[in-house]
Amino acid sequence: MKALILNGSFEGDATAERVRAALIAELQADGWEVEHMLLREQKIGNCAGDFYCWIRSPGMCNVDDANRDIAEAVVHSDLMVYLTPLTFGGYSSALKRMVDHQIQNVSPFFQQVQGETHHQKRYRKYPDFLALGWLEQPDAQAEALFRHLAARNGVNFYAKTMVSGVVMASQGDEELHVSMRGWLDDLRNRKSSGVPALPVIAEQNGAGGMRRAVLLVGSPRTRKSTSGSLGGYLLERLGAQGVQVETIYIHTSLRSPDRMEALFEAVDAADLLLLAFPLYVDSLPAPLIEALERIAARRAGSKPAHPQRLAAIANCGFPEARHNDAALAICATFAQQAGFGWVGSLALGAGEGIVHGAALNDLDGRAIPLKNSLEMAADALLMGQPIPQAAVDLMARPIIPGWLYRLAGIYGWREQAKRFGAHKMLKRQPYL
């Protein structure tokens, strides 16, 4: 039996080392062959969001770095383990960078799973899944969110058994070993963890008189992204009412010290911070998580100079907007931990098929509900109110029935692959 440990810990994290040591000891005591990968030491680029792993080189990322080796190791494992500090209730950016690349191990084609649209299997067999996180102190909200996210990942990666666990930094070594044995027993007995409901995170009212709003776009497509189009339309509405607005693209800022310093200064000066991003494997793209980690670290132990609010817009490639729920709960948890008032979010399903990076004003009548939703959200935010439920419902309204979307996907993915001469390779299994 082969166990693959994907370790997303940060350097200098003593709890991470204790969790790793206890887990490996218990796995080896049970007879597992263990492969441990410390992800921060691996060369793994950010997912480009180009879907080349589906339409150009099916089943294999277009970028030849350690992500391919890890994807292959996952296919040949009996157990996949995520190790991570709970980062706003989700995964660390180091772990999430690899998770984003795991879409190469599933098919672009769709099927219905538990009443939702998901991607089909690429391989006949997938490993069981164990997600282990740790906290410095108890946080029921973050723990429930982490377990919910892990359960959704288990569905998307077709794990027969999915177990999640959370430990506290204060736990002694023997207590850690007892917990590990319990989780491994659950795996052995095919006892999957339950799926806790997402925590309900209260939204806050604030004062009107917004002066400055900053949009952080988390898509690698930057200006030509659906995220940029949705967030930009809301920002235009605010700007038309005299608000000073600024758009910053995470992917072009993250590796530049000067641009990151400008981002920090813009965030500190903002009355409203707006996040807009595509859904990547049930969560935020890794670069956006990294940016939020750095913003939170910079603000740790200090209070903002003036009241600040945060809202988010997520869009996914599935027809059901609820796929975005865990990611938006992570945004709300970040807001709480970084000193922002949470003022709500909007979630869009299957928006890429309509928006595809175009300005909303250049689109046909199908974009009218999106514009109306964003206008309602902007008007409420200008008055110091959270995004209204009517705007949420309008944005989330299905654009196309699920069955039709899944059927159209067969044709759509094949047509895209034809451009690269790969349409007869869409179901290949390169790691076998």
C-alpha positions as CSV (number, residue, x, y, z in Angstrom):
1,M,0.0,0.0,0.0
2,K,1.4,3.4,-1.1
3,A,0.6,6.6,0.7
4,L,1.5,10.0,-0.8
5,I,1.8,12.9,1.6
6,L,1.5,16.4,0.1
7,N,2.8,18.8,2.8
8,G,1.7,22.4,2.4
9,S,3.3,23.7,5.6
10,F,5.2,26.9,5.9
11,E,8.9,27.1,6.9
12,G,9.5,27.2,10.6
13,D,6.1,25.7,11.6
14,A,6.8,23.4,14.5
15,T,3.3,22.0,14.6
16,A,3.7,20.9,11.0
17,E,6.8,18.9,11.8
18,R,5.1,17.2,14.7
19,V,2.0,16.3,12.6
20,R,4.2,15.0,9.8
21,A,6.3,12.9,12.1
22,A,3.3,11.4,13.9
23,L,1.5,10.6,10.7
24,I,4.5,8.9,9.0
25,A,5.1,6.8,12.1
26,E,1.6,5.6,12.3
27,L,1.4,4.9,8.5
28,Q,4.6,2.9,8.7
29,A,3.5,1.0,11.7
30,D,0.5,-0.1,9.6
31,G,2.7,-1.3,6.8
32,W,2.3,1.6,4.4
33,E,5.0,2.6,2.0
34,V,5.2,6.4,2.4
35,E,6.3,9.1,0.0
36,H,6.5,12.6,1.5
37,M,6.7,15.7,-0.6
38,L,7.4,19.1,1.0
39,L,5.7,21.3,-1.5
40,R,7.4,24.5,-0.7
41,E,10.7,22.9,-1.9
42,Q,9.2,21.7,-5.2
43,K,9.2,23.7,-8.4
44,I,5.5,24.1,-9.1
45,G,4.1,27.0,-11.2
46,N,0.7,28.4,-10.8
47,C,-2.1,26.9,-12.8
48,A,-2.5,29.1,-15.9
49,G,-6.2,28.4,-16.3
50,D,-5.8,27.6,-20.0
51,F,-7.2,24.1,-19.8
52,Y,-4.4,22.8,-21.9
53,C,-4.2,19.8,-19.7
54,W,-7.6,18.9,-21.2
55,I,-7.5,20.2,-24.8
56,R,-3.9,20.4,-25.9
57,S,-2.0,17.6,-23.9
58,P,-5.0,15.7,-22.4
59,G,-4.3,14.4,-19.0
60,M,-1.0,16.3,-18.5
61,C,-0.3,19.9,-17.6
62,N,1.3,22.0,-20.3
63,V,4.0,23.1,-17.9
64,D,6.7,20.6,-17.3
65,D,7.6,20.9,-13.6
66,A,7.1,18.9,-10.4
67,N,3.3,19.1,-10.8
68,R,3.5,16.3,-13.4
69,D,5.5,14.1,-11.1
70,I,3.1,14.6,-8.3
71,A,0.0,14.1,-10.5
72,E,1.5,10.8,-11.6
73,A,2.3,9.8,-8.0
74,V,-1.3,10.5,-7.1
75,V,-2.5,8.1,-9.8
76,H,-0.2,5.3,-8.4
77,S,-1.1,5.8,-4.8
78,D,-3.6,4.1,-2.6
79,L,-3.9,7.1,-0.2
80,M,-3.4,10.8,-0.8
81,V,-2.8,13.0,2.2
82,Y,-3.0,16.7,2.4
83,L,-1.1,18.4,5.3
84,T,-1.8,22.1,5.8
85,P,-2.3,24.8,8.4
86,L,-5.9,26.0,8.2
87,T,-5.6,29.2,6.2
88,F,-8.8,31.2,6.5
89,G,-10.5,27.8,6.9
90,G,-8.9,26.4,3.7
91,Y,-5.6,25.2,2.5
92,S,-2.3,27.0,2.5
93,S,-1.2,28.6,-0.8
94,A,1.7,26.0,-1.1
95,L,-0.7,23.1,-1.0
96,K,-3.4,24.8,-3.1
97,R,-0.8,25.5,-5.9
98,M,-0.5,21.7,-6.3
99,V,-4.3,21.1,-5.8
100,D,-5.0,23.4,-8.7
101,H,-3.0,21.2,-11.0
102,Q,-4.9,18.1,-10.1
103,I,-7.6,18.8,-12.7
104,Q,-5.3,17.0,-15.2
105,N,-6.2,13.8,-13.4
106,V,-10.0,14.1,-14.3
107,S,-11.8,14.4,-17.6
108,P,-13.1,17.7,-19.0
109,F,-16.4,15.9,-19.7
110,F,-19.3,16.3,-17.2
111,Q,-21.6,14.0,-15.3
112,Q,-24.1,14.4,-12.5
113,V,-22.8,13.4,-9.0
114,Q,-25.0,13.8,-5.9
115,G,-27.3,16.1,-7.8
116,E,-24.5,18.4,-9.1
117,T,-22.4,18.7,-12.2
118,H,-18.8,17.4,-11.8
119,H,-16.1,16.2,-14.2
120,Q,-15.9,12.6,-15.1
121,K,-13.1,10.2,-14.1
122,R,-10.0,10.0,-16.2
123,Y,-8.7,6.9,-14.4
124,R,-10.5,3.9,-13.2
125,K,-9.0,4.0,-9.7
126,Y,-8.3,7.0,-7.4
127,P,-6.7,7.0,-4.0
128,D,-8.5,7.4,-0.7
129,F,-8.1,10.9,0.7
130,L,-7.0,12.1,4.1
131,A,-7.0,15.8,4.8
132,L,-5.2,16.9,8.0
133,G,-5.0,20.5,9.2
134,W,-3.9,22.3,12.3
135,L,-4.8,25.4,14.2
136,E,-3.0,27.5,16.9
137,Q,-6.2,27.6,18.9
138,P,-9.7,26.3,18.6
139,D,-11.8,27.8,15.8
140,A,-15.1,26.0,15.1
141,Q,-15.8,28.1,12.1
142,A,-12.5,27.4,10.4
143,E,-12.6,23.7,11.2
144,A,-16.1,23.3,9.8
145,L,-15.1,25.1,6.6
146,F,-11.9,23.0,6.3
147,R,-13.9,19.7,6.7
148,H,-16.5,20.9,4.2
149,L,-13.8,21.8,1.6
150,A,-12.0,18.5,2.0
151,A,-15.3,16.6,1.6
152,R,-16.0,18.4,-1.7
153,N,-12.5,17.7,-2.9
154,G,-13.1,14.1,-2.1
155,V,-16.1,14.1,-4.4
156,N,-14.3,15.8,-7.2
157,F,-11.3,13.4,-7.0
158,Y,-13.5,10.3,-6.7
159,A,-12.0,9.1,-3.4
160,K,-13.9,6.0,-2.1
161,T,-13.1,7.1,1.4
162,M,-12.5,10.6,2.6
163,V,-11.4,11.4,6.1
164,S,-10.6,14.8,7.5
165,G,-9.0,15.8,10.8
166,V,-7.9,18.9,12.7
167,V,-5.4,19.1,15.5
168,M,-4.4,21.9,17.8
169,A,-0.8,23.2,18.3
170,S,-1.3,22.6,22.0
171,Q,-1.8,18.8,21.7
172,G,0.9,16.6,23.0
173,D,2.7,14.0,20.9
174,E,0.9,11.1,22.4
175,E,-2.4,12.8,21.7
176,L,-1.4,13.4,18.1
177,H,-0.5,9.7,17.7
178,V,-3.9,8.7,19.1
179,S,-5.7,11.0,16.7
180,M,-3.7,9.7,13.7
181,R,-4.5,6.1,14.6
182,G,-8.2,7.0,14.8
183,W,-8.2,8.6,11.3
184,L,-6.3,5.7,9.8
185,D,-8.8,3.3,11.4
186,D,-11.6,5.2,9.8
187,L,-9.9,4.9,6.4
188,R,-9.3,1.1,6.9
189,N,-13.0,0.7,7.9
190,R,-14.2,2.8,5.0
191,K,-15.8,5.3,7.4
192,S,-15.8,8.6,5.6
193,S,-16.1,11.8,7.5
194,G,-19.4,13.6,7.4
195,V,-19.9,16.9,5.5
196,P,-20.5,19.7,7.9
197,A,-22.7,22.6,6.8
198,L,-20.8,25.7,5.9
199,P,-20.7,28.2,8.8
200,V,-23.1,31.1,8.5
201,I,-20.9,34.3,8.6
202,A,-22.7,37.4,9.6
203,E,-22.6,40.4,7.2
204,Q,-22.1,43.9,8.6
205,N,-23.6,47.2,7.9
206,G,-21.4,50.2,7.7
207,A,-21.5,53.9,7.1
208,G,-22.0,55.3,3.6
209,G,-19.7,57.9,2.1
210,M,-17.4,55.4,0.3
211,R,-14.4,57.2,-1.1
212,R,-12.1,54.5,-2.4
213,A,-12.7,51.0,-3.7
214,V,-10.0,48.5,-4.8
215,L,-10.7,45.4,-7.0
216,L,-8.3,42.5,-6.7
217,V,-8.7,40.2,-9.8
218,G,-7.5,36.6,-9.0
219,S,-7.7,35.2,-12.5
220,P,-4.5,34.4,-14.5
221,R,-6.3,35.9,-17.6
222,T,-6.2,39.3,-15.9
223,R,-7.9,41.9,-18.1
224,K,-9.4,39.3,-20.4
225,S,-11.1,37.3,-17.6
226,T,-14.7,36.8,-16.6
227,S,-13.6,37.8,-13.1
228,G,-12.2,41.1,-14.4
229,S,-15.4,41.7,-16.4
230,L,-17.7,41.1,-13.4
231,G,-15.7,43.0,-10.9
232,G,-15.0,45.8,-13.4
233,Y,-18.7,46.4,-14.0
234,L,-19.4,46.8,-10.3
235,L,-16.4,49.1,-10.0
236,E,-17.6,51.2,-12.9
237,R,-20.9,51.6,-11.1
238,L,-19.1,52.8,-8.0
239,G,-16.9,55.1,-10.0
240,A,-19.9,56.7,-11.7
241,Q,-21.0,57.8,-8.2
242,G,-17.7,59.6,-7.5
243,V,-15.8,56.7,-5.8
244,Q,-12.1,56.6,-6.6
245,V,-11.5,53.1,-8.0
246,E,-8.5,51.0,-8.8
247,T,-8.0,47.5,-10.3
248,I,-5.0,45.3,-9.4
249,Y,-4.2,42.0,-11.0
250,I,-2.8,39.5,-8.6
251,H,-0.9,37.4,-11.2
252,T,1.1,40.4,-12.4
253,S,1.8,41.7,-8.9
254,L,2.7,38.8,-6.8
255,R,6.4,38.3,-7.8
256,S,7.2,42.1,-7.9
257,P,8.2,43.6,-4.6
258,D,7.3,47.1,-5.9
259,R,3.9,46.0,-7.2
260,M,3.1,44.2,-4.0
261,E,4.0,47.2,-1.9
262,A,1.7,49.3,-4.1
263,L,-1.0,46.6,-3.6
264,F,-0.6,46.7,0.2
265,E,-0.8,50.5,0.2
266,A,-4.0,50.4,-2.0
267,V,-5.6,47.9,0.3
268,D,-4.8,49.9,3.4
269,A,-6.3,53.0,1.8
270,A,-9.5,51.3,0.6
271,D,-12.9,51.7,2.1
272,L,-14.1,48.7,0.1
273,L,-11.9,45.8,-1.0
274,L,-13.5,43.6,-3.7
275,L,-12.2,40.2,-4.7
276,A,-13.2,38.7,-8.0
277,F,-11.9,35.3,-9.0
278,P,-12.6,32.0,-10.8
279,L,-13.3,28.9,-8.8
280,Y,-10.3,26.5,-8.7
281,V,-11.0,23.1,-7.3
282,D,-13.7,24.3,-4.8
283,S,-11.6,27.2,-3.6
284,L,-9.6,30.3,-4.5
285,P,-6.7,30.1,-7.0
286,A,-3.4,29.6,-5.2
287,P,-2.0,33.1,-6.1
288,L,-5.0,34.9,-4.6
289,I,-4.7,32.8,-1.4
290,E,-1.0,33.8,-1.3
291,A,-1.9,37.4,-1.7
292,L,-4.4,37.2,1.1
293,E,-1.9,35.4,3.4
294,R,0.5,38.2,2.9
295,I,-2.1,40.9,3.5
296,A,-3.2,39.2,6.7
297,A,0.4,38.8,7.9
298,R,1.0,42.5,7.2
299,R,-2.1,43.5,9.2
300,A,-1.6,41.1,12.1
301,G,-1.7,42.7,15.5
302,S,-2.9,46.1,14.2
303,K,-6.2,47.7,13.5
304,P,-7.0,49.5,10.2
305,A,-6.8,53.3,10.4
306,H,-10.5,53.5,9.2
307,P,-13.4,51.1,8.8
308,Q,-13.0,48.8,5.9
309,R,-15.3,46.4,4.2
310,L,-14.8,43.4,1.9
311,A,-17.0,41.7,-0.7
312,A,-16.3,39.0,-3.2
313,I,-17.5,37.7,-6.6
314,A,-16.8,34.1,-7.6
315,N,-17.6,32.4,-10.9
316,C,-17.3,28.7,-11.7
317,G,-17.4,26.4,-14.8
318,F,-20.3,24.4,-13.5
319,P,-24.0,25.5,-14.1
320,E,-24.7,25.4,-10.3
321,A,-23.5,28.6,-8.6
322,R,-23.4,26.8,-5.2
323,H,-20.1,25.2,-6.1
324,N,-18.7,28.6,-5.2
325,D,-20.0,28.5,-1.6
326,A,-16.9,27.2,0.2
327,A,-14.6,29.6,-1.6
328,L,-16.8,32.6,-0.6
329,A,-16.8,31.4,3.0
330,I,-13.0,31.4,2.9
331,C,-13.2,35.0,1.7
332,A,-15.5,35.9,4.6
333,T,-13.2,34.1,7.1
334,F,-10.2,36.1,5.7
335,A,-12.2,39.3,6.2
336,Q,-12.8,38.5,9.9
337,Q,-9.2,37.5,10.5
338,A,-7.7,40.5,8.6
339,G,-9.9,43.2,10.1
340,F,-12.5,43.8,7.4
341,G,-16.2,44.0,7.8
342,W,-17.8,41.3,5.6
343,V,-20.5,42.7,3.3
344,G,-21.4,39.6,1.3
345,S,-20.7,38.0,-2.1
346,L,-22.1,37.0,-5.5
347,A,-21.7,33.6,-7.1
348,L,-22.1,32.8,-10.8
349,G,-22.3,29.4,-12.4
350,A,-21.4,28.7,-16.1
351,G,-20.5,32.4,-16.6
352,E,-17.5,31.7,-18.7
353,G,-19.8,30.5,-21.5
354,I,-21.5,33.9,-21.7
355,V,-18.9,36.4,-20.5
356,H,-15.6,34.9,-21.5
357,G,-13.7,38.0,-20.6
358,A,-15.8,40.4,-22.6
359,A,-17.1,43.7,-21.2
360,L,-20.7,43.1,-20.0
361,N,-21.9,46.1,-22.0
362,D,-20.7,44.4,-25.2
363,L,-22.8,41.3,-24.6
364,D,-26.3,40.4,-25.6
365,G,-29.4,40.2,-23.5
366,R,-28.2,37.1,-21.6
367,A,-25.9,39.5,-19.6
368,I,-28.8,41.7,-18.4
369,P,-29.4,39.7,-15.2
370,L,-25.7,39.8,-14.4
371,K,-25.6,43.6,-14.9
372,N,-28.8,44.1,-12.8
373,S,-27.3,42.0,-10.0
374,L,-24.1,43.9,-10.0
375,E,-26.0,47.2,-10.1
376,M,-28.1,46.2,-7.0
377,A,-24.9,45.2,-5.2
378,A,-23.1,48.5,-6.0
379,D,-26.1,50.6,-4.9
380,A,-26.3,48.7,-1.6
381,L,-22.5,49.0,-1.0
382,L,-22.6,52.7,-1.7
383,M,-25.2,53.1,1.1
384,G,-23.1,51.1,3.6
385,Q,-25.3,48.0,3.3
386,P,-24.4,44.4,2.5
387,I,-25.1,42.9,-0.9
388,P,-28.8,42.2,-0.9
389,Q,-30.2,38.8,-1.3
390,A,-32.1,39.8,-4.4
391,A,-28.8,40.5,-6.1
392,V,-27.4,37.2,-4.9
393,D,-30.3,35.2,-6.2
394,L,-30.3,37.0,-9.6
395,M,-26.6,36.3,-10.1
396,A,-27.0,32.6,-9.1
397,R,-30.0,32.0,-11.3
398,P,-29.0,29.1,-13.7
399,I,-28.1,30.4,-17.2
400,I,-28.7,26.9,-18.7
401,P,-30.3,23.7,-17.4
402,G,-27.7,21.3,-15.9
403,W,-28.6,18.5,-18.3
404,L,-28.1,20.7,-21.3
405,Y,-24.9,22.1,-20.1
406,R,-23.4,18.7,-19.5
407,L,-24.6,17.6,-23.0
408,A,-23.1,20.7,-24.7
409,G,-19.8,20.1,-22.9
410,I,-19.2,17.0,-25.0
411,Y,-19.3,19.1,-28.2
412,G,-17.6,22.1,-26.6
413,W,-14.5,20.3,-25.3
414,R,-14.0,18.3,-28.5
415,E,-14.2,21.5,-30.6
416,Q,-11.6,23.2,-28.5
417,A,-9.3,20.2,-28.7
418,K,-9.6,20.1,-32.5
419,R,-7.5,23.3,-32.6
420,F,-4.6,21.3,-31.2
421,G,-5.3,18.1,-33.0
422,A,-6.1,16.5,-29.7
423,H,-9.8,15.7,-30.0
424,K,-9.2,12.0,-30.3
425,M,-7.0,12.0,-27.2
426,L,-9.4,13.6,-24.7
427,K,-9.7,10.4,-22.6
428,R,-6.1,9.3,-22.6
429,Q,-4.4,8.2,-19.4
430,P,-0.8,9.4,-19.6
431,Y,0.3,8.4,-16.2
432,L,-0.5,4.7,-16.6
